Amino acid sequence: MSDSTADTERKHVVLVVDDTPQNLKLIVELLRDQYVTLVANSGSRALGVARGAQQPDIILLDIMMPEMDGYEVLRQLKQDESTRHIPVIFLTAKSEVDDETAGLALGAVDYITKPISPPIVLARLKAQLLVKDAADFLRDKNQYLEAEVTKRTRHIEAIQDVTVLALSSMAEARDNETGNHILRTQRYIETLARQLKDHPRFSGRLSDQQIRQLYKSAPLHDIGKVGIPDRILMKPGKLTAEEFEVMKTHTTIGYEALRRAEIALGMEVDFLTIAKEIALSHQEKWDGSGYPQALAGEMIPLSARLMAVADVYDALISKRVYKPAFPHDEVLRIMAEGRGKHFDPDIYDAFFQVHLEFERIAQQFSDG
């Protein structure tokens, strides 16, 4: 490639818009040595060129044209995302202050009246292109930085998700009966939260972001099982009263593990805050008969109340050594008895409205 070709490629592209051939010829001759020039003899053609493959860096625009005047051309340029950043200089015989004020108010960067002074046109054109180049640089840099932030955020979230699943899987792997329990409960709690999103009691507490955090946190609800002895956790049968008391400690073990992790980070993390609530309180009951703190009603965190429904449904629908997998209809009957006792009544009602989706999730991620 020759030097002259490279120089031409580096030139700014100027679109000149005027309905008078003599004016177009005059401006093109003035700009020929320094710029690549495009021409349009009407407003509609100017819009077509501006939106075309070789988009101009700047537009010199006449105002008084038939069919579509320069003001309307500028309005349409500013309304179009692809052209709104192109600077426009009005080059016109309209010399009244009101005309200039109107043009600048519409978004023109400068206003030059005819008859033109060639040095003035070149100087002001050059000044506006310098401003445009700086704005383009900053916009490109910001877009690059935004893309990098998005990419790194996704990377961090992916690491976070993998870590959570790995930790929760360690606990579940010690219990050979739970199978796809993690995958199912994640989807149960998301389904339930979305059903309740617009409920008056929970308005503002179940945004899309909060539901996403619930979904991320759900796998850690039984993380405390890593601290339960194998003779109890893996016992092939029902637990004795004494063994059950030990099993109940998985709630506090899980909560303390997550709390210590958050302290080590030196900052609060949204999904860990929710995970702590779920780990500690998902075995609490609406009537206060649950554990470990015998909380009742609204004292139980919302996240834990949601998980209680998801966890109980999955326990009933799944096979255990000490019980068969109950059919869906039987699960509905059993859970209905827990409305207002084990479960928040409104959350149970939401579950009943989406119980077929729960059944679908159970079948899609069945242990079989």
ZASE-934467 format. One line per field, with one value per residue (C-alpha): residue in three letters; x, y, z. Coordinates in nm, 4 decimals, padded with zeros to 6 digits. Layout:
N
r <- (ALA, ...)
east <- (X, ...)
north <- (Y, ...)
up <- (Z, ...)
This chain:
368
r <- (MET, SER, ASP, SER, THR, ALA, ASP, THR, GLU, ARG, LYS, HIS, VAL, VAL, LEU, VAL, VAL, ASP, ASP, THR, PRO, GLN, ASN, LEU, LYS, LEU, ILE, VAL, GLU, LEU, LEU, ARG, ASP, GLN, TYR, VAL, THR, LEU, VAL, ALA, ASN, SER, GLY, SER, ARG, ALA, LEU, GLY, VAL, ALA, ARG, GLY, ALA, GLN, GLN, PRO, ASP, ILE, ILE, LEU, LEU, ASP, ILE, MET, MET, PRO, GLU, MET, ASP, GLY, TYR, GLU, VAL, LEU, ARG, GLN, LEU, LYS, GLN, ASP, GLU, SER, THR, ARG, HIS, ILE, PRO, VAL, ILE, PHE, LEU, THR, ALA, LYS, SER, GLU, VAL, ASP, ASP, GLU, THR, ALA, GLY, LEU, ALA, LEU, GLY, ALA, VAL, ASP, TYR, ILE, THR, LYS, PRO, ILE, SER, PRO, PRO, ILE, VAL, LEU, ALA, ARG, LEU, LYS, ALA, GLN, LEU, LEU, VAL, LYS, ASP, ALA, ALA, ASP, PHE, LEU, ARG, ASP, LYS, ASN, GLN, TYR, LEU, GLU, ALA, GLU, VAL, THR, LYS, ARG, THR, ARG, HIS, ILE, GLU, ALA, ILE, GLN, ASP, VAL, THR, VAL, LEU, ALA, LEU, SER, SER, MET, ALA, GLU, ALA, ARG, ASP, ASN, GLU, THR, GLY, ASN, HIS, ILE, LEU, ARG, THR, GLN, ARG, TYR, ILE, GLU, THR, LEU, ALA, ARG, GLN, LEU, LYS, ASP, HIS, PRO, ARG, PHE, SER, GLY, ARG, LEU, SER, ASP, GLN, GLN, ILE, ARG, GLN, LEU, TYR, LYS, SER, ALA, PRO, LEU, HIS, ASP, ILE, GLY, LYS, VAL, GLY, ILE, PRO, ASP, ARG, ILE, LEU, MET, LYS, PRO, GLY, LYS, LEU, THR, ALA, GLU, GLU, PHE, GLU, VAL, MET, LYS, THR, HIS, THR, THR, ILE, GLY, TYR, GLU, ALA, LEU, ARG, ARG, ALA, GLU, ILE, ALA, LEU, GLY, MET, GLU, VAL, ASP, PHE, LEU, THR, ILE, ALA, LYS, GLU, ILE, ALA, LEU, SER, HIS, GLN, GLU, LYS, TRP, ASP, GLY, SER, GLY, TYR, PRO, GLN, ALA, LEU, ALA, GLY, GLU, MET, ILE, PRO, LEU, SER, ALA, ARG, LEU, MET, ALA, VAL, ALA, ASP, VAL, TYR, ASP, ALA, LEU, ILE, SER, LYS, ARG, VAL, TYR, LYS, PRO, ALA, PHE, PRO, HIS, ASP, GLU, VAL, LEU, ARG, ILE, MET, ALA, GLU, GLY, ARG, GLY, LYS, HIS, PHE, ASP, PRO, ASP, ILE, TYR, ASP, ALA, PHE, PHE, GLN, VAL, HIS, LEU, GLU, PHE, GLU, ARG, ILE, ALA, GLN, GLN, PHE, SER, ASP, GLY)
east <- (00.0000, 00.1384, 00.1770, -00.0780, -00.3358, -00.2722, -00.3118, -00.6423, -00.7716, -00.6880, -00.8806, -01.2052, -01.5218, -01.7393, -02.0955, -02.2017, -02.5777, -02.7173, -02.9828, -02.7827, -02.5195, -02.3013, -02.2848, -02.1988, -01.9203, -01.7801, -01.7628, -01.6258, -01.3472, -01.2655, -01.2433, -01.0973, -00.7320, -00.7943, -01.1044, -01.2971, -01.6243, -01.9667, -02.2542, -02.6339, -02.8703, -03.1741, -03.2591, -03.3787, -03.0601, -02.8531, -03.0206, -02.9533, -02.5843, -02.5502, -02.6919, -02.4876, -02.1740, -01.9336, -02.0733, -01.9481, -01.7453, -01.9273, -02.2063, -02.2212, -02.5947, -02.7961, -03.1265, -03.3371, -03.4093, -03.7364, -03.9410, -03.7243, -03.5363, -03.2136, -03.3882, -03.5916, -03.2828, -03.1082, -03.4111, -03.4106, -03.0342, -03.0628, -03.3499, -03.1493, -02.9076, -02.6730, -02.6387, -02.7003, -02.3266, -02.2421, -02.1752, -02.3682, -02.2642, -02.5328, -02.4011, -02.6813, -02.7952, -03.0346, -02.8495, -03.1017, -03.0166, -03.3397, -03.2396, -02.9022, -03.0607, -03.3082, -03.0333, -02.8101, -03.1078, -03.1742, -02.8184, -02.6015, -02.2440, -02.1886, -02.3658, -02.1930, -02.3707, -02.3303, -02.1576, -01.8839, -01.5298, -01.3145, -01.0596, -01.3451, -01.5143, -01.1884, -01.0940, -01.4326, -01.4616, -01.1202, -01.2106, -01.5310, -01.3534, -01.0978, -01.3847, -01.5508, -01.2315, -01.1928, -01.5562, -01.5193, -01.2054, -01.3770, -01.6884, -01.4835, -01.2765, -01.5894, -01.7430, -01.4221, -01.4128, -01.7804, -01.7190, -01.4195, -01.6169, -01.9006, -01.6594, -01.4787, -01.8055, -01.9298, -01.6000, -01.6259, -01.9880, -01.8935, -01.6211, -01.8700, -02.1304, -01.8834, -01.7511, -02.1013, -02.1961, -01.8700, -01.9184, -02.2810, -02.2012, -01.9439, -02.2223, -02.4693, -02.2099, -02.1949, -02.5671, -02.6149, -02.9929, -03.0142, -02.9138, -03.0192, -03.1647, -02.9521, -03.0675, -03.4311, -03.4413, -03.2723, -03.5485, -03.8283, -03.7271, -03.6903, -04.0355, -04.1916, -04.0245, -04.1373, -04.4941, -04.4807, -04.2981, -04.6115, -04.7815, -04.8677, -04.6871, -04.3650, -04.3677, -04.0179, -03.8579, -03.8427, -03.6856, -03.5206, -03.1830, -03.3036, -03.4540, -03.1229, -02.9463, -03.1959, -03.1226, -02.7483, -02.7764, -03.0157, -02.7506, -02.5846, -02.8899, -02.7512, -02.3801, -02.3692, -02.4083, -02.0316, -02.0071, -02.2448, -02.0791, -02.1106, -02.2777, -02.5716, -02.5704, -02.5402, -02.7468, -02.9658, -03.2835, -03.4696, -03.2686, -03.3094, -03.4104, -03.0496, -02.9204, -03.1823, -03.0607, -02.7150, -02.8568, -03.0375, -02.7037, -02.6340, -02.8253, -02.5934, -02.2838, -02.3686, -02.4505, -02.1248, -01.9188, -02.0714, -02.0415, -01.6710, -01.6214, -01.7851, -01.5708, -01.2607, -01.3673, -01.3994, -01.7209, -02.0846, -02.1831, -02.5494, -02.5707, -02.3827, -02.6202, -02.9137, -02.7254, -02.6715, -03.0446, -03.1379, -02.8744, -02.9741, -03.3519, -03.4845, -03.5982, -03.7993, -04.1795, -04.4441, -04.5998, -04.2675, -04.2182, -03.9106, -03.5387, -03.2764, -03.4226, -03.7963, -03.8699, -04.2302, -04.4161, -04.2438, -03.9454, -03.8372, -03.6455, -03.8395, -03.5600, -03.5860, -03.9658, -03.9335, -03.6706, -03.8870, -04.1527, -03.8973, -03.7079, -04.0139, -04.1638, -03.8404, -03.8075, -04.1602, -04.1295, -03.7977, -03.7219, -03.5481, -03.4329, -03.7053, -03.9845, -04.0882, -04.1209, -04.4738, -04.6792, -04.7380, -05.1042, -05.0135, -04.7421, -05.0011, -05.2294, -04.9499, -04.8238, -05.1761, -05.1824, -04.8773, -05.0385, -05.0255, -04.8351, -04.5166, -04.5516, -04.6281, -04.9896, -04.9280, -04.6150, -04.7998, -05.0810, -04.8259, -04.6791, -05.0229, -05.0671, -04.7422, -04.7383, -04.7466, -04.4230, -04.2722, -04.3781, -04.2213, -03.8919, -03.8951, -03.9380, -03.6780, -03.4118, -03.5175, -03.2606, -03.3513)
north <- (00.0000, 00.3414, 00.6299, 00.8340, 00.5564, 00.5292, 00.9065, 00.8928, 00.6184, 00.8311, 01.1336, 01.2303, 01.1842, 01.4950, 01.4810, 01.8029, 01.8545, 02.1308, 02.1427, 02.3910, 02.2342, 02.5454, 02.5388, 02.1681, 02.2258, 02.5180, 02.3240, 02.0071, 02.2075, 02.3703, 02.0393, 01.8168, 01.8279, 01.7623, 01.5444, 01.2684, 01.4314, 01.2826, 01.4861, 01.4826, 01.7280, 01.6598, 01.5813, 01.2289, 01.1463, 01.2915, 01.0544, 00.7610, 00.8482, 00.9080, 00.5623, 00.3956, 00.1833, 00.4802, 00.6837, 01.0441, 01.1811, 01.5154, 01.6751, 02.0245, 02.0814, 02.3461, 02.4498, 02.5815, 02.2762, 02.1608, 01.8695, 01.8238, 02.1169, 02.0950, 02.1206, 01.8053, 01.6244, 01.6989, 01.5860, 01.2502, 01.2106, 01.2658, 01.0171, 00.7387, 00.5533, 00.4888, 00.8582, 01.0598, 01.0873, 01.2452, 01.6173, 01.8562, 02.2069, 02.4161, 02.5959, 02.8294, 03.1661, 03.1986, 03.4537, 03.5616, 03.5018, 03.3062, 03.0743, 03.0070, 02.9572, 02.7062, 02.5127, 02.4870, 02.3912, 02.0939, 01.9699, 02.1276, 02.1783, 02.4975, 02.7413, 02.9112, 03.1642, 03.2161, 03.3619, 03.1527, 03.2494, 02.9477, 02.9895, 03.0131, 02.6995, 02.5004, 02.6181, 02.5454, 02.2134, 02.1100, 02.2154, 02.0119, 01.7045, 01.7246, 01.7289, 01.4396, 01.2331, 01.2855, 01.1895, 00.8765, 00.7775, 00.8133, 00.6308, 00.3434, 00.3275, 00.3216, 00.0485, -00.1527, -00.1069, -00.2004, -00.5136, -00.6035, -00.5480, -00.7627, -01.0374, -01.0376, -01.0243, -01.3288, -01.5023, -01.4278, -01.5425, -01.8641, -01.9328, -01.8506, -02.0876, -02.3714, -02.3231, -02.3295, -02.6417, -02.8097, -02.7344, -02.8426, -03.1549, -03.2540, -03.2602, -03.4369, -03.6914, -03.8262, -03.9007, -04.1507, -04.1036, -03.7382, -03.7664, -03.4565, -03.2916, -02.9776, -02.9278, -02.9792, -02.7535, -02.4716, -02.4799, -02.5297, -02.2209, -02.0115, -02.1198, -02.0448, -01.7033, -01.5977, -01.6992, -01.4783, -01.1863, -00.9700, -01.0873, -00.7910, -00.9469, -00.9930, -00.6869, -00.5444, -00.8472, -01.0743, -00.8741, -01.0558, -00.9998, -01.1348, -01.4395, -01.4967, -01.4839, -01.7330, -01.9657, -01.9336, -01.9803, -02.2757, -02.5476, -02.4530, -02.5265, -02.8628, -02.7722, -02.8485, -03.2186, -03.2328, -03.2095, -03.4985, -03.8353, -04.1036, -04.3478, -04.1062, -03.9407, -04.2696, -04.4860, -04.7170, -04.6547, -04.4215, -04.2310, -04.2735, -03.9706, -03.9211, -03.9545, -03.7095, -03.4495, -03.4823, -03.4601, -03.1390, -02.9704, -02.9615, -02.6318, -02.4566, -02.6257, -02.4956, -02.1477, -02.1192, -02.2401, -01.9765, -01.7071, -01.7808, -01.7688, -01.4263, -01.3005, -01.4246, -01.2280, -00.9174, -00.8132, -00.9102, -01.0969, -01.1044, -01.4686, -01.5755, -01.3706, -01.5577, -01.8868, -01.8333, -01.7730, -02.0839, -02.3074, -02.2069, -02.1760, -02.4010, -02.6525, -02.3950, -02.4240, -02.1551, -02.2591, -02.2460, -02.6213, -02.6430, -02.6162, -02.4986, -02.1773, -02.2578, -01.9439, -01.8803, -01.6821, -01.3779, -01.4321, -01.7018, -01.5432, -01.5447, -01.7348, -02.0139, -02.0282, -02.0747, -02.3433, -02.5260, -02.5871, -02.6860, -02.9154, -03.0943, -03.1451, -03.3006, -03.5242, -03.6571, -03.7059, -03.8914, -04.2462, -04.3051, -04.6230, -04.5784, -04.4800, -04.5054, -04.2101, -04.0816, -04.0049, -03.6387, -03.6420, -03.7951, -03.5312, -03.2579, -03.4105, -03.4372, -03.0846, -02.9406, -03.0599, -02.8417, -02.5179, -02.2715, -02.5251, -02.6182, -02.3677, -01.9988, -02.0136, -01.7733, -01.9574, -02.2895, -02.1387, -02.0221, -02.3726, -02.5197, -02.2831, -02.4075, -02.7665, -02.9031, -02.7166, -02.8767, -03.2158, -03.1397, -03.0375, -03.3551, -03.5678, -03.3792, -03.4091, -03.7420, -03.9591, -04.2418)
up <- (00.0000, -00.0966, 00.1457, -00.0502, -00.0156, 00.3571, 00.3911, 00.2065, 00.4370, 00.7395, 00.6125, 00.7814, 00.5788, 00.5396, 00.4077, 00.2362, 00.2015, -00.0202, -00.2910, -00.5040, -00.7345, -00.7279, -00.3481, -00.3464, -00.5999, -00.3987, -00.0705, -00.2316, -00.3973, -00.0644, 00.1214, -00.1493, -00.0378, 00.3310, 00.3479, 00.1774, 00.0690, 00.0149, -00.1269, -00.1063, -00.2759, -00.0539, 00.3067, 00.2346, 00.0429, 00.3259, 00.5735, 00.3415, 00.3119, 00.6870, 00.7572, 00.4858, 00.4909, 00.4736, 00.7588, 00.7628, 01.0513, 01.0261, 00.8218, 00.6703, 00.6344, 00.4528, 00.6115, 00.3225, 00.1070, -00.0561, 00.0856, 00.3974, 00.5474, 00.7442, 01.0789, 01.0067, 00.8800, 01.2094, 01.4114, 01.2352, 01.2705, 01.6468, 01.6786, 01.5124, 01.7401, 01.4483, 01.3531, 01.6680, 01.7412, 01.4035, 01.4586, 01.2331, 01.1313, 00.9686, 00.6598, 00.5526, 00.4247, 00.7197, 00.9292, 01.1916, 01.5567, 01.6007, 01.3167, 01.4753, 01.8174, 01.6742, 01.4979, 01.8040, 02.0202, 01.7928, 01.8525, 01.5836, 01.7025, 01.5016, 01.2684, 00.9754, 00.7554, 00.3802, 00.1951, 00.3547, 00.4426, 00.3399, 00.6255, 00.8791, 00.7418, 00.7487, 01.0981, 01.2527, 01.0723, 01.2035, 01.5582, 01.5595, 01.4187, 01.7003, 01.9498, 01.7670, 01.7671, 02.1418, 02.2036, 01.9875, 02.1764, 02.5131, 02.3933, 02.2511, 02.5684, 02.7852, 02.5719, 02.6006, 02.9779, 03.0094, 02.8035, 03.0206, 03.3417, 03.2081, 03.1050, 03.4387, 03.6323, 03.4444, 03.5137, 03.8866, 03.8937, 03.7148, 03.9723, 04.2478, 04.1051, 04.0583, 04.4129, 04.5610, 04.3686, 04.4611, 04.8315, 04.8334, 04.6339, 04.8962, 05.1537, 04.9260, 04.8134, 05.1689, 05.1527, 04.8710, 04.8724, 04.7770, 04.4100, 04.2185, 04.5281, 04.4746, 04.1166, 04.2061, 04.5112, 04.3198, 04.0628, 04.3165, 04.5131, 04.1969, 04.0747, 04.4122, 04.4416, 04.0945, 04.1766, 04.4877, 04.3246, 04.2945, 04.6151, 04.8440, 05.1431, 04.9534, 04.7280, 04.6958, 04.8594, 04.5559, 04.2744, 03.9830, 04.1493, 04.4832, 04.3138, 04.1380, 04.4755, 04.6180, 04.3290, 04.3857, 04.7623, 04.7681, 04.7138, 05.0438, 05.2597, 05.3720, 05.3702, 05.7435, 05.6687, 05.6200, 05.9983, 06.0740, 06.1545, 05.8858, 06.1252, 06.1460, 05.8055, 05.6183, 05.8499, 05.6366, 05.8307, 06.0616, 06.3215, 06.6953, 06.9006, 07.0085, 06.6535, 06.5295, 06.7807, 06.6286, 06.2764, 06.3690, 06.4325, 06.0578, 06.0526, 06.2963, 06.1554, 05.8097, 05.9353, 06.1322, 05.8371, 05.6114, 05.8788, 05.9242, 05.5469, 05.5337, 05.8229, 05.6424, 05.3337, 05.5485, 05.3759, 05.3421, 05.0270, 04.9260, 04.8318, 05.1476, 05.3631, 05.2101, 05.2297, 05.6038, 05.6532, 05.4592, 05.6199, 05.9738, 05.9430, 05.6661, 05.9295, 06.1238, 06.1127, 06.0854, 06.4177, 06.6046, 06.6412, 06.4187, 06.4907, 06.5790, 06.7279, 06.7377, 06.5382, 06.4375, 06.1706, 06.0260, 06.2548, 06.0125, 05.7211, 05.3953, 05.2204, 05.4787, 05.4509, 05.0761, 05.1197, 05.3755, 05.1100, 04.8461, 05.0822, 05.2208, 04.8750, 04.7524, 05.0593, 05.0058, 04.6305, 04.6685, 04.7746, 05.1066, 05.2800, 05.5404, 05.2948, 04.9309, 04.6972, 04.7436, 04.4315, 04.3568, 04.4626, 04.7988, 04.8461, 04.7886, 05.0524, 05.3091, 05.2464, 05.2680, 05.6294, 05.6952, 05.5758, 05.8646, 06.0774, 05.8983, 05.6120, 05.5749, 05.4441, 05.1552, 05.0472, 05.0604, 04.8496, 04.5929, 04.5898, 04.5242, 04.2281, 04.0683, 04.1951, 03.8399, 03.7677, 04.0807, 03.9463, 03.6089, 03.7764, 03.9864, 03.6746, 03.4697, 03.7420, 03.8872, 04.0594, 03.8241)
